[in-house]
Amino acid sequence: MVPCSTAALMPWLAPLRAWMICCCSFVNLSKLLACTVDVDQWSDYKPEAARPFGNKPVALGYDPSRTRDNASLAALGIPIIAGEAWRVLRTDSYHGQNFQFQSNRIKDVRNSHNVQHIGIDIFSQTKRDTPNATFRHHL
């Protein structure tokens, strides 16, 4: 379990924001933290492997940035059986990196996972390389 403290919440904010953009949804953070487990307990996830999650389905959420905040990418394990939880497999933050750099990192993650869905807050060069990406517009 992740301890429920402000310091413990900080690493979750970027991936949570990416997840909310990906799914156009908002969640109660305390309820989300109550569902967390230690990544070391996942026998089917090997972060250093060429295919970290094997051939299991993955969704990506991407929030680009041009100026102030960090661009964020989150890779989520999609539940494949009823009652199974979504899992945050990895999060990446790109501060001060151009769109080509960010696009290349997204391609790297896409190529190492069985990506079934990509939610992008604003389209960029990634759309050219990922035709199944979905546009989300936030007012």
C-alpha positions in Angstrom: 0.0 0.0 0.0 1.1 3.6 -0.7 1.0 5.6 2.5 -1.7 8.4 2.4 0.4 11.5 2.9 1.0 14.6 0.9 4.5 13.4 0.0 3.2 10.1 -1.1 0.6 11.7 -3.3 3.0 13.9 -5.3 4.3 11.1 -7.6 0.7 10.2 -8.4 -0.4 13.6 -9.5 1.1 13.5 -13.1 -0.1 10.0 -13.9 -3.5 10.6 -12.4 -3.9 13.7 -14.5 -2.9 11.7 -17.6 -5.4 9.0 -16.7 -8.2 11.6 -16.2 -7.4 13.1 -19.6 -7.2 9.6 -21.2 -10.5 8.5 -19.8 -12.3 11.9 -19.5 -13.0 11.0 -15.9 -12.3 12.4 -12.5 -11.8 10.3 -9.3 -11.5 10.7 -5.6 -7.8 10.4 -4.9 -8.3 8.9 -1.5 -10.4 6.1 -3.0 -7.8 5.5 -5.6 -5.0 5.2 -3.1 -7.0 2.7 -1.1 -6.9 0.4 -4.1 -3.1 0.5 -4.6 -0.8 -2.4 -4.2 2.9 -2.8 -4.2 4.3 -3.3 -7.8 6.6 -6.0 -6.5 3.5 -8.2 -6.0 2.8 -8.2 -9.8 4.3 -11.4 -11.2 3.1 -10.5 -14.7 4.9 -7.2 -14.9 8.7 -6.9 -15.5 9.6 -3.2 -16.1 13.1 -4.0 -17.4 11.9 -6.6 -20.0 11.6 -5.9 -23.7 7.8 -6.4 -23.3 7.2 -5.4 -19.7 3.6 -6.5 -19.6 3.9 -9.3 -22.1 1.1 -9.2 -24.6 -1.6 -8.0 -22.2 -3.5 -4.9 -23.3 -2.3 -1.4 -22.4 -3.8 2.0 -22.7 -1.7 5.2 -22.9 -2.7 8.6 -21.7 -0.7 11.6 -23.0 -0.8 15.2 -21.9 1.6 17.3 -24.0 3.0 20.7 -22.9 4.5 23.5 -24.8 5.5 25.8 -22.0 4.9 25.8 -18.3 3.9 22.3 -17.0 5.5 18.9 -17.7 4.2 16.8 -20.5 3.1 13.4 -19.1 2.6 9.9 -20.4 1.0 7.1 -18.4 0.8 3.5 -19.4 -2.1 1.6 -17.8 -2.8 -2.1 -17.7 -6.3 -2.7 -19.0 -8.3 -5.2 -17.0 -9.0 -8.3 -19.0 -11.4 -10.1 -16.6 -14.3 -8.8 -14.7 -13.3 -7.3 -11.3 -9.7 -6.9 -12.2 -8.2 -3.5 -11.5 -6.6 -1.0 -13.9 -2.8 -0.7 -13.1 -0.5 2.2 -13.6 2.5 0.4 -15.2 4.7 3.4 -15.8 4.6 7.2 -15.9 7.0 9.5 -17.8 7.3 13.2 -17.4 8.9 15.4 -20.1 9.9 18.9 -19.0 11.5 21.2 -21.6 11.5 18.5 -24.3 10.3 19.3 -27.8 7.4 17.4 -29.4 9.6 15.2 -31.6 11.4 14.0 -28.4 8.1 13.3 -26.8 6.7 11.6 -29.9 9.7 9.3 -30.0 9.3 8.3 -26.3 5.6 7.5 -27.0 6.6 5.4 -29.9 9.1 3.5 -27.7 6.4 2.8 -25.1 3.9 1.9 -27.8 6.4 -0.5 -29.4 7.2 -2.3 -26.1 3.6 -2.8 -25.1 0.4 -4.1 -26.6 -1.3 -0.7 -26.9 -5.0 -0.9 -27.5 -5.9 2.7 -26.9 -4.1 6.1 -26.8 -5.8 9.1 -25.3 -4.1 12.4 -26.3 -5.2 15.8 -24.8 -3.9 17.7 -27.9 -2.8 16.1 -31.2 0.7 16.5 -32.3 3.2 14.5 -34.3 2.0 11.4 -32.4 -1.2 11.3 -34.5 0.8 10.8 -37.6 2.5 7.8 -36.1 -0.5 6.4 -34.3 -3.6 6.4 -36.4 -5.8 4.8 -33.7 -5.2 7.7 -31.3 -8.4 9.4 -29.9 -8.9 13.2 -29.8 -10.3 14.6 -26.5 -11.4 18.2 -26.2 -11.6 19.9 -22.8 -13.2 23.2 -22.4 
